[in-house]
Amino acid sequence: MITLLTAFAGLLLLAVLLSSLAHRTILSTAALFLVAGFVLGDGVLGVLSLRPDDELVGTLAELALFAVLFTDGMRVGWTDLRSAWRLPGRALGWGLPLTLLITAAGAHYLIGLGWVESLLIGAILAPTDPVFAAALVGNEKVPPRLRQLLNVESGVNDGLALPFVMVFLAIAAGSHDLHLGDLSLELGLGLLIGVAVPWLAIKLEQTRWFAASTPYEPLNALAIGLLVLALGKATHGNLFLAAFSAGITVATFGERQRASFEHFGELIAELFKLAALLVFGVLITPALLGAVGWQGWLFAILALILARPAAIWLSFLGSGLTAREQAAVAWFGPKGFASVVYALIVLSSGIAASQQVFQLVAVTIVVSILLHSSTDIVVARGFDDERDVPAWFGRARW
């Protein structure tokens, strides 16, 4: 534990020192933690040693996904969704299920997995992550509708993919684990807690008896999140659905609480993300990468260059997006943090195909992180009218 904490602290300091450079080049802090975990893990240097069934792995995955879904939900209140739903609605309503199905078909026919396990892989790899397309989303010369589309889609699709992951995982577990009736109760409790707790907390603060002072305002949403987490654990409600719905509820009914927590919450979520990526890297060994065989590597590549692009092309027919915009949306479907945590959950679930599912997802995520985090600035510059500025020139800051 001390060794892991020391490694994380050292990498965090290095990431901070390199963060300005990372915003201007293909360097990625997320890739830094992933690669460092791989190098420090049992498969290479052996400095860090973790097993999938270690309590730390499951706990960190749970807390990290809770924090990320809570902050993701807070980005997409109902007002935001109503005002900017046309293009993200296509990506989420058509693109996400099509990506899931195409990916599942690849796992079934190329790898030979059963349909339930294949659909589970499809659900895990369907969400996208804006962290690995930061230069594209943050570049003001990229059309606003494209940036908004990628932001809203990536903020919502983690939560939308979650029920599919839980259902397919429960079916794969069969009689040895969760029944669908239990799953429905768990999801219902999670939704109830996620809506009721923040709504009541915000309404209480709006009465004449209570008011948060300026220094304590950022802690308001944090307290709501912790209470949702505690009640979810106590009642066995689904923590992830509770987190996502709680974030949406805060964004919908508590604009002030949302604004005061935004920067603070993103820092907390970022810490958990980087820690989970480090642990994920430790669990990926050379033996694992070799065990998937050529079919596994082919699946990973096709999942990135075929599944998402084909789904987006079908989803955006007649949408009015330019060919360049549609190509950017199709390519920037990076498989990131949510897929990492869903893979860790499956690995610790004990289902028969957990190791094979984890291996395929791990290889796909590794390829995605390396490809997408190193091409976001290149594609973003395609929207930049200042073509005479060299790629290495330092003033192109985002």
Secondary structure, DSSP 4 states (H G I P E B T S, - for coil): -HHHHHHHHHHHHHHHHHHHHHHHSS--HHHHHHHHHHHHSTTTT-SS---TT-HHHHHHHHHHHHHHHHHHHHT--HHHHHHT-HHHHHIIIIIHHHHHHHHHHHIIIII---HHHHHHHHHHHS---GGGGHHHHT-TTS-HHHHHHHHHHHHHHHHHHHHHHHHHHHHHHGGGS--HHHHHHHHHHHHHHHHHHHHHHHHHHTSTT----GGGHHHHHHHHHHHHHHHHHHHT--HHHHHHHHHHHHHHH-HHHHHHHHHHHHHHHHHHHHHHHHHHHHH--HHHHHHTHHHHHHHHHHIIIIIHHHHHHHHTTTS---HHHHHHHHH-----HHHHHHHHHHHTT--TTHHHHHHHHHHHHHHHHHHHHHHHHHHHHTT-S-TTS-TT-TT---
